[in-house]
Amino acid sequence: MSDTPFAPLDTEIDRQTALAVLRDATAGADDGEIFFERRRSESLVFDDGRLKTASYDAAQGFGLRAVRGEVAGYAHSTEITESALRRAAETARLAVGDGGGTLADAPQATNTALYTDRDPIAGASFPVKVDTLKDIDAFLRDLDSRVVQVSASVAASLQEIEILRPEGLSVRDARPMTRLNVSVIVEHAGRRESGSAGGGGRVGLDGLIDRADWEAKAREALRIALVNLDAVPAPAGVMDVVLGPGWPGILLHEAIGHGLEGDFNRKGSSAFAGLMGQRIAAPGVTVLDDGTIPDRRGSISVDDEGTASGKNTLIEDGILVGYMQDRQNARLMGLNATGNGRRQSYAHAPMPRMTNTYMLGGDTAPGDIVADLKDGIYAVGFGGGQVDITNGKFVFSCTEAYRVENGVVGAPVKGATLIGDGATALKHIRGIGNDMALDPGMGNCGKAGQWVPVGVGQPTLMIGGLTVGGSAT
């Protein structure tokens, strides 16, 4: 696969031919496009003192879509050829039927670039990447004799896309992505615990493989593991919870964010359906989805339909004011697309998805919020979680949490899970810190079998009356 910039309408297939096929496929439709993609990715994993895996993948293809009302016809192929395009058009055309639609206006063009277009895979040689992972392993083992296993990984990819619309508009974007992760297992007196840290974004590899950067991640992973080594069983019951800033915003993402995506609300399946303009959160709660933050993991210069990314307010001072929309759901709801039409690859149709979803900070010092916690949990790290969109009920596991009594942070606790529902949790927010932070760049979001990179963020928060699952005291 060539390293030259991806320009399929200049090198793979004649532009006018592709446009003619697309126009035939979308005649009488409401919308449609051809989404061309080339993706290259590399991943290295150093585990337990050796290079465990080293993989490189390259793929390209296209997806053709025709939309009529609530129905979308979609076909894709790994071959970017006229014959493959015509076969895809025949399939997608089935959704249009007898036509009668009015083609939606094209998205507004933009020249905004939120990140570099350089290939991060080429940002460092293969031996340098391997040596960096070896150095991480050796550093952690030398740092603490209780370290018994280290796993370090580095990944880089470049996704290049071109979107062709029936009006003739074409949009290109080159999206880099890098990430470095460190996990460590420690053992003492027969007990083993783990910790992990990492991050990245739409940036080159040079910063991530800089020693100062990876040392900080390695020390953080070890710190979390050692905290867990001293953890006592978590209490169980209904209690107030303080969430730390940054990555704990993943709870906000899952419990609230998905419920504010346009398709769930159009279909009435979201717990927030029909509540536009009403109070759904405590005063002071303002939540945004912002794909325009430079270099962030969840950012996109344009979405996968060609709409410029946006900074969209979802909740303002506790009032529901917006949904995240792709073009199809926005049109059916009589609203504007918000730049949230995303897809995993050319083999997937777009749908409303989050980018970087975060809550704005308040004016309270974080220490004061913790001091107000009389009997509860202070949770600063989260692992896996799940949510039921129809009722907003969520379950999250804590990777780092502490018992708090009378405002004093006590022993770390192990095995704590937070259980609640997004609608209730929003209204029970009682303290909003002035320390809003974004996560370090490690989020992935799954929906309907598709995965896309996302960002989350929040300030320190106090939420009243969450159920904490653990071991009864």
C-alpha positions in Angstrom: 0.0 0.0 0.0 1.4 3.4 -1.0 2.6 5.9 1.5 1.5 8.8 -0.7 -1.6 10.8 0.5 -4.9 8.9 0.0 -6.7 10.5 -2.9 -9.0 7.7 -4.4 -10.9 10.0 -6.7 -7.6 11.0 -8.3 -5.8 7.7 -8.3 -8.2 4.8 -7.9 -11.4 5.7 -9.8 -12.5 8.6 -12.0 -14.2 11.3 -10.1 -16.9 12.0 -12.6 -17.7 8.3 -12.9 -18.0 7.9 -9.2 -20.2 11.0 -9.0 -22.5 9.7 -11.7 -22.9 6.3 -10.0 -23.6 8.0 -6.7 -26.2 10.3 -8.3 -28.0 7.3 -9.8 -28.0 5.5 -6.4 -29.4 8.5 -4.6 -31.9 9.8 -7.2 -35.2 10.4 -5.2 -33.3 9.8 -1.9 -33.1 12.2 1.0 -29.3 11.8 1.5 -26.3 9.7 0.7 -22.6 9.6 0.1 -19.6 7.5 -0.8 -17.1 7.1 2.1 -13.6 6.1 1.0 -11.1 5.1 3.6 -7.5 3.9 4.0 -6.2 2.9 7.4 -2.8 1.8 8.5 -2.1 0.7 12.1 0.8 -0.7 14.1 0.8 -2.2 17.6 3.6 -3.5 19.8 3.2 -5.3 23.2 6.0 -6.0 25.5 4.9 -8.4 28.2 6.7 -10.2 31.0 10.2 -9.3 29.8 9.8 -10.0 26.1 8.2 -8.6 22.9 5.0 -10.6 22.9 3.3 -9.2 19.7 4.1 -6.9 16.9 1.4 -6.3 14.3 0.9 -4.1 11.3 -2.4 -3.8 9.4 -3.3 -1.9 6.2 -6.8 -1.8 4.7 -8.8 0.3 2.4 -12.3 0.3 0.9 -15.5 2.3 0.5 -19.0 2.4 1.7 -21.9 3.7 -0.4 -25.1 4.9 1.3 -28.6 5.9 0.1 -31.1 7.3 2.7 -34.9 7.6 2.3 -36.9 8.5 5.4 -35.9 6.2 8.2 -34.4 3.6 5.9 -30.8 3.5 4.8 -29.3 1.2 2.2 -25.6 0.5 2.7 -23.0 -1.5 0.8 -19.2 -1.6 1.0 -16.2 -3.2 -0.6 -12.5 -3.6 -0.2 -12.1 -2.9 -3.9 -12.2 0.8 -5.0 -13.2 0.1 -8.6 -16.0 1.1 -10.9 -17.5 -2.3 -11.0 -17.5 -2.6 -7.2 -19.0 0.8 -7.0 -21.8 -0.1 -9.4 -22.6 -3.3 -7.5 -22.8 -1.3 -4.2 -25.0 1.3 -5.8 -27.5 -1.4 -6.8 -27.8 -2.6 -3.3 -28.0 0.8 -1.6 -30.6 1.9 -4.1 -33.0 -0.7 -2.8 -33.6 1.6 0.2 -34.8 4.4 -2.0 -37.6 2.5 -3.6 -39.8 4.6 -5.8 -38.0 7.8 -4.6 -39.9 10.9 -3.8 -37.3 12.3 -1.4 -35.7 15.7 -1.5 -31.9 15.6 -1.3 -30.7 17.3 1.9 -28.4 20.3 1.6 -24.7 19.5 1.6 -22.8 20.2 4.8 -20.9 23.5 5.1 -17.3 23.1 4.0 -14.5 23.8 6.4 -10.8 24.1 6.2 -10.3 23.7 10.0 -7.6 21.2 10.9 -7.5 20.1 14.5 -4.5 17.8 14.3 -1.5 16.9 12.2 -1.8 14.8 9.0 1.6 13.1 9.4 1.7 9.4 9.7 2.6 8.6 13.4 3.8 5.1 12.5 6.8 6.7 10.8 7.4 9.0 13.7 9.9 6.5 15.3 11.8 3.5 14.0 10.7 0.0 15.0 13.9 -0.6 17.1 13.3 2.7 19.0 9.7 1.6 19.9 10.9 -1.8 21.1 13.7 -0.3 23.1 11.2 2.2 24.7 9.0 -0.7 25.9 12.1 -2.6 27.2 13.1 0.5 29.1 9.7 0.8 30.7 9.9 -2.8 31.8 13.3 -2.4 33.3 12.5 1.0 34.9 9.5 -0.5 36.8 11.3 -3.6 38.0 14.2 -1.4 39.3 11.8 1.0 40.9 10.2 -1.4 43.3 11.1 -5.0 44.2 7.4 -5.9 44.6 6.9 -5.6 40.8 6.4 -9.1 39.4 5.0 -8.4 36.0 5.0 -5.5 33.5 3.1 -5.1 30.3 3.7 -2.1 28.1 2.3 -1.3 24.7 2.5 1.4 22.0 0.1 1.8 19.2 -0.1 4.2 16.2 -2.5 4.5 13.3 -3.5 6.8 10.5 -7.0 6.9 9.0 -7.4 8.8 5.8 -10.9 9.4 4.4 -12.6 11.1 1.5 -16.3 11.7 1.4 -18.1 12.3 -2.0 -21.6 13.7 -1.9 -24.2 13.8 -4.8 -23.9 17.5 -5.1 -20.2 17.1 -6.0 -18.8 18.2 -2.7 -15.8 16.1 -1.5 -14.2 16.3 1.9 -10.9 14.8 3.0 -9.4 14.2 6.4 -6.3 12.5 7.7 -6.6 11.3 11.3 -3.6 10.2 13.3 -3.8 8.3 16.6 -1.3 7.2 19.1 -1.4 5.6 22.5 1.0 4.2 25.1 -0.2 2.0 28.0 1.5 0.6 31.0 0.2 -2.1 33.3 2.0 -3.5 36.4 1.4 -6.3 38.9 2.9 -6.2 42.4 3.0 -8.9 45.0 3.6 -8.7 48.7 2.9 -11.3 51.4 1.2 -13.5 49.0 -1.2 -10.8 47.7 -1.2 -9.6 44.1 -2.7 -6.4 42.8 -2.5 -4.5 39.5 -2.5 -0.9 38.3 -2.4 0.7 34.9 -2.0 4.1 33.2 -1.7 5.4 29.7 -2.9 7.9 27.2 -2.3 9.6 23.9 -4.3 11.4 21.2 -4.2 12.6 17.7 -0.5 13.4 18.0 2.8 12.0 16.9 4.8 9.3 18.8 7.7 11.6 19.7 6.0 12.9 22.9 4.8 9.5 24.1 8.2 7.7 23.7 10.0 10.6 25.5 11.4 9.3 28.7 9.8 11.9 30.9 6.3 11.1 29.5 6.5 7.3 29.8 8.2 7.5 33.2 5.2 9.5 34.5 2.8 6.9 33.2 4.9 4.0 34.6 5.0 5.7 38.1 1.3 6.2 38.0 0.6 2.6 37.1 2.8 1.5 40.0 1.2 3.9 42.4 -2.2 2.6 41.7 -1.1 -1.0 42.1 0.5 -0.2 45.5 -2.6 1.6 46.6 -4.6 -1.5 45.8 -2.1 -3.7 47.6 -3.2 -1.9 50.9 -6.9 -1.8 50.0 -9.6 -3.2 52.3 -13.0 -4.6 51.2 -15.4 -1.9 50.1 -18.5 -1.2 52.1 -21.9 -1.8 50.6 -25.0 0.3 50.8 -26.5 3.6 49.7 -24.1 6.5 50.3 -22.8 9.8 48.9 -19.9 9.5 46.5 -17.3 12.0 45.4 -15.8 11.4 41.9 -12.4 12.7 41.0 -11.7 14.9 37.9 -10.8 13.7 34.4 -11.2 10.0 33.6 -14.2 9.4 36.0 -16.1 11.4 33.4 -16.5 7.9 31.8 -19.5 7.5 34.1 -21.0 10.7 32.7 -20.3 9.4 29.2 -22.1 6.1 29.7 -24.9 7.1 32.1 -25.9 10.3 30.4 -24.1 10.8 27.1 -25.6 7.8 25.2 -29.0 8.9 26.3 -28.5 12.2 24.6 -27.7 10.8 21.2 -30.3 11.7 18.6 -31.4 8.2 17.4 -32.3 7.0 20.9 -34.4 10.2 21.4 -36.1 10.1 18.0 -37.2 6.5 18.7 -38.3 7.4 22.2 -36.0 4.7 23.8 -33.8 7.1 25.8 -34.6 7.9 29.4 -34.3 11.6 28.3 -36.7 11.4 25.3 -39.3 14.2 25.2 -37.5 16.2 27.9 -36.1 19.0 25.7 -36.2 22.3 27.6 -36.8 20.7 30.9 -34.6 20.4 34.0 -32.9 17.1 34.0 -29.9 17.9 36.3 -29.0 20.0 39.3 -28.4 23.7 38.9 -24.9 24.4 37.8 -24.6 21.3 35.7 -23.5 22.1 32.2 -22.5 19.3 29.8 -20.9 19.6 26.4 -19.9 17.3 23.6 -16.9 19.0 21.8 -15.1 17.5 18.9 -13.2 20.6 18.2 -10.5 20.4 20.9 -7.1 20.2 19.1 -5.2 16.9 19.2 -7.7 15.1 21.5 -8.5 11.5 21.1 -12.2 12.1 20.5 -11.8 15.1 18.2 -12.6 15.1 14.4 -12.1 18.0 12.0 -15.2 16.7 10.1 -17.5 13.8 11.0 -17.9 10.7 8.8 -20.7 12.4 6.8 -18.6 15.5 6.0 -20.2 17.8 8.6 -17.7 20.0 10.5 -17.2 19.0 14.1 -19.0 21.1 16.7 -18.9 22.3 20.2 -22.4 21.3 21.3 -24.0 22.2 24.6 -26.3 19.3 25.7 -27.2 20.4 29.3 -27.0 24.1 30.3 -27.3 24.9 34.0 -29.3 21.7 34.5 -31.7 22.2 31.5 -31.6 19.8 28.5 -30.9 22.0 25.5 -29.4 19.7 22.8 -28.9 16.3 21.4 -26.0 14.9 19.4 -27.1 14.4 15.8 -26.1 12.8 12.5 -27.7 14.0 9.3 -30.5 11.4 9.1 -31.8 11.7 12.7 -31.4 15.5 12.6 -33.6 15.7 9.5 -36.2 13.4 10.8 -36.4 15.4 14.0 -36.4 18.8 12.3 -33.1 19.8 13.8 -29.5 20.5 12.6 -26.7 18.0 12.3 -24.2 18.6 15.0 -21.1 16.9 13.5 -21.7 13.7 15.5 -22.2 11.3 12.5 -19.5 8.7 13.1 -18.6 5.2 11.9 -16.0 2.7 12.8 -14.8 2.2 9.2 -15.9 2.1 5.6 -17.7 -1.2 6.4 -20.1 0.6 8.8 -22.9 3.1 8.3 -22.7 6.3 10.4 -24.8 7.0 13.5 -24.9 9.6 16.2 -21.9 9.2 18.5 -20.1 11.2 21.1 -16.7 12.9 20.6 -15.3 14.5 23.7 -18.1 14.7 26.3 -17.4 16.6 29.5 -19.0 18.6 32.3 -17.9 22.2 33.0 -16.3 23.0 36.3 -17.9 25.0 39.1 -16.5 27.3 41.7 -15.9 25.0 44.7 -12.4 23.8 45.7 -12.1 20.0 45.4 -10.8 19.7 49.0 -14.0 21.4 50.2 -16.1 18.9 48.4 -14.3 15.9 49.9 -14.4 17.6 53.4 -18.2 17.8 53.1 -18.5 14.0 52.5 -19.6 12.6 55.9 -19.8 8.9 55.1 -19.1 7.6 51.6 -16.6 6.8 48.9 -14.1 8.9 47.0 -13.6 7.3 43.6 -10.8 8.6 41.4 -10.3 5.7 38.9 -12.8 3.6 36.9 -12.6 0.4 34.9 -15.4 -1.2 33.0 -19.0 -0.1 33.1 -22.3 -0.6 31.4 -25.6 1.2 31.0 -29.2 0.5 29.9 -30.1 3.3 27.6 -33.9 2.8 28.1 -33.7 3.7 31.8 -30.2 5.1 32.3 -29.3 2.5 34.9 -25.5 2.0 35.2 -22.9 -0.2 36.9 -19.3 0.9 37.2 -16.3 -0.8 38.8 -13.8 1.4 40.6 -10.0 0.8 40.1 -9.0 3.3 42.7 -11.3 4.4 45.6 -11.1 5.4 49.2 -13.4 5.3 52.3 -14.3 8.8 53.6 -15.7 9.4 57.0 -16.4 12.9 58.4 -14.5 14.5 55.5 -11.3 12.5 56.2 -10.0 10.3 53.4 -9.2 6.9 54.9 -8.1 3.5 53.6 -8.3 2.6 50.0 -11.1 0.1 49.2 -11.2 -2.8 46.8 -14.1 -4.2 44.9 -16.3 -1.1 44.9 -19.0 -0.8 42.2 -21.2 2.3 41.7 -24.8 1.6 40.8 -27.5 4.1 39.9 -29.3 5.7 37.0 -28.2 8.7 35.0 -31.4 10.7 35.4 -31.4 10.5 39.2 -27.6 11.0 39.5 -27.8 14.2 37.5 -30.3 15.7 39.9 -28.4 14.5 43.0 -25.1 16.4 42.1 -24.4 18.5 45.2 -20.9 19.8 44.6 -19.1 20.8 41.4 -15.3 21.4 41.7 -13.3 24.1 39.9 -10.8 21.5 38.6 -12.4 20.3 35.4 -9.9 18.0 33.5 -10.0 15.8 30.4 -8.9 12.2 30.5 -5.4 11.3 29.4 -6.6 10.0 26.0 -7.6 6.4 26.4 -11.3 6.1 25.8 -13.1 3.8 23.3 -16.9 3.8 22.9 -19.0 0.9 21.7 -22.4 1.2 20.2 -24.3 -1.3 17.9 -21.1 -3.2 17.4 -19.1 -0.2 16.3 -16.1 1.2 18.2 -14.8 4.8 17.9 -12.3 6.8 20.0 -13.7 9.2 22.4 -12.7 11.6 25.2 -14.3 12.3 28.6 -13.9 14.8 31.3 -15.3 16.4 34.4 -14.4 18.3 37.6 -14.6 16.8 41.1 -18.2 16.0 41.8 -20.3 14.9 44.8 -23.3 12.8 43.9 -25.8 11.9 46.6 -27.4 8.5 47.2 -25.6 6.2 44.9 -25.6 2.5 45.7 -22.1 1.2 46.4 -21.7 -2.5 45.8 -18.9 -4.2 47.8 -18.5 -6.3 50.9 -20.9 -5.5 53.8 -19.2 -4.0 56.8 
